[in-house]
């Protein structure tokens, strides 16, 4: 190594970019526990047209594309699972990514969209033999252990390292300008990383397409009309001519194409942990005594939060036992971020009352999660009354204790052929008023607008549907049906509505009716494959 190369290596920073392709999709797949059989597509919850923003591999094989309306996508792929983008799941997945990378490198900058930058500065002593290649492999390993597909690129600037990470899946010839780092475990999904040699950033960018330039859709379209398709062609232009044609932003893009990125790595502050630990002098075997012992630690934790104007929405607790029993870890959630000691004490007591201690507890650790600014505004004085956050949190805790975790959660609208599968019960944030958005192909029986004091009709679905006996007229319409031991006469029939699915395999067909009679309205359907009638629910 000559003197010039030593000066370049000492003066230029080395930045690694960790890139997770389709991060929104990967975070949702992790929440679902895998890809659904019919594929997965994501839509923007704020988009009224519900256009597809991301699609899994199975969905793309069926013809689902980005920008397509969800109704069109489900018409092409009837078994497709359409979900809205879950911001809370993305935030949780990104926190896991940050924690994993911070275990390798302390200097980290995050963008919040599956792209993170880490500095190699000061880590050369940790990798005396492998050097930067060992650093790239460690970054890949910690992210792959979380179950995410990952690409890693390393260069002397943020922009070049990101381009290297994006192009890592391409088998281009980088001889002389970059090195392909091969992982030790060749069975991983992504077993390579690209390390751009110091001082060769412009040569590495020369064959790259100009579509990789950030936030420049209009400028890229102008360059394409002029016949400039690569960054090397853009870098060869005169800077003053590019400025006259594209303005100041064009000059910035011209500098990026030449490998001159002025944006340095700005390390993100490491999130502060708020936790407290309580050790018992003697093992505690009674739940009431455990709730009493936890109060000082809980008050200490909440005082540290409120002293900085912060509040927590989730409180994680861990019970340590004296015997061979592994620690029990659980979470208690509030309806909104709060630092109220009485509220958290009551929620924890409700949670502890559900436990059955097998051994004595010798230690408890409490940690505040989802920490943010506490509520500053006063509750509204006028308008309809809304439940207080504390009362709502206690009510939800009582529901969880009575119904169990499997029957307690938030209803999410699903795009599915069968009506009983159009809502799913998932864990998530509880707003002040739980609403289910989405439309259904079924219409309720036309009703007059309710007068003051009356309620709109509601549908009570039976899960699972109950087999019934239905008597038909010669025209094919139901006129009587038996539910249990009671025979009901039909006064009015609404329908039918026909649904079908699985025409490519074993087609399933259903014909739905709504039968009104004897002061009630029943929704029934006839299953063609089973040749049987089912009671789907009641409208009352």
Secondary structure, 3 states (H helix, E strand, C coil): CCHHHHHHHHHCCCEEEEECCCHHHHHHHHHHCCCCCCCEEEECCCCCCCEEEEECHHHHHCCCCCCCEHHHHHHHCCCCEEEECCHHHHHHHHHHHHHHHHCCCCCEEECCCCEEEEECCCCHHHHCCCCHHHHHHHHHHHHHCCCCCCEEEEECCHHHHHHHHHHHHCCCCCCCCEEEEECCCCCCCCCEEEEECCCCHHHHHCCCEHHHCCCCHHHHHHHHHCCCCEHHHHHCCCHHHHHHHHCHHHHHHHHHHCCCCCCCCCCCCCCCCEEEEEEEEEEECCHHHHHHHHHHHHHHHHHHHHCCCEEEEEEEEEEEECCCCCCEEEEEEEEEEECCHHHHHHHHHHHHHCCCCCCCEEEEEEEEEEEEECCCCCCCCCCCCCCCHHHHHHHHHHHHHHHCHHHCCEEEECCCCCHHHCEEEECCCCCCCCCCCCCCCCCCCCCCCCCCCCCCCCEEEEEEEEEEEEEECCCCCEEEEEECCEEEECCEEEEEEEEEECCCCCCEEEEEEEEEECCEEEEEEEECCCCEEEEEEEEC
